[in-house]
Every structure is written in C-alpha cells, then in structure tokens.
C-alpha cells in the first residue's frame, strides 16, 4: 500500500474512532474527503471499500458511507 493510501486510511479510521461521527454517523462525501486529505477520489474510494469489507463502515447506495454502530475492533 502506498504512502498516500496509508495516510488516507489512518485519517478515516481516526475520524471514526474519535467519536466525532457517533455510531451510524455519516462520513463526508468521497469528494470532500479527497479534498480534505489531499488525495484522489479513487484512493479514497478504495480505502472506503476496504473499511466496508472489514465492517468498520457501511455503504448505502445513493446516500454515502456510514460508521457502523459497533466499532470496537477499530479501537
């Protein structure tokens, strides 16, 4: 995994585990995350898909990504 990808993943995990979103909280859009994290949308999308596969976030078609209610494995 590249340096940018690792940084994006770490930042998104911190956003979720910090408690700022709360259980079920909606993550910023891919475009917003890409701009804030200075990364490409493809990188952000791949990281979000990885986190979804791990059960940390869930994707709702047309609505975005949401933090799962139980994030014990991310702490």
N, C-alpha and C positions, 0 to 999 in steps of 0.2 A: 504494500500500500504506500502511496506517495505521501510526501510531507504535507501537502495541502489537504489531502483526503483525511489524514490522521488528525490534523488541526480542526477540520470541519466536524469530524465525528466527536472529538473531545468537547468542542464547543456546544454541540447539540445535546450531548449527554449531560453536560453541566447545566444547561438550560432546564432540562427535565428534572435532574436530581436536586437542583437548587430550591425547588418548591415554588418557583415563581409562577409556573403554569397551573399547579394544582392537579389533582387526579382528573383525568379526562380533559385537561386543558388543551386548547388548540395551539399548535405551533404556528409561527409565522409562515407565510407562503414561501414556496421554493424561491421565487424571485427576490423576496425580502431577505431571506436567509443568505442567498448568494451575494447580494449587495452588502449586507452587514458583515459577512465573513470573508469578503473579497475572494470568492471562488466562483467557478462556473456552475450553472444550474445543473448540468449533467453530474458533476461531483456531488452536489447537494442531494440530487435525486437518488444517486447510488447509495449514499450514506443513509438516507431515509429508508430506502428499501432494505438495507442491511439491518437497521434497527427494527423495522417491522418484522423481518424474519426472526429476530431474536425476541419478539414480543414486547419490546420496550415502547413502541408506538404502534398505532393502527392507522390505516388509510381508509378514508371514507370518500368514495367516488364523488367528485364534484364539490367536496367540502374541504378537503385537506387532510393533514396529519394531526393526530391527537395523542397525547401522552396516555398510556394505559393507566388504569386506576392503581394497579399493584406494580410498583417499580422497585421492589425490594432487591432484585438481582442487579440493579444498577448502582446501588449504594456500596 
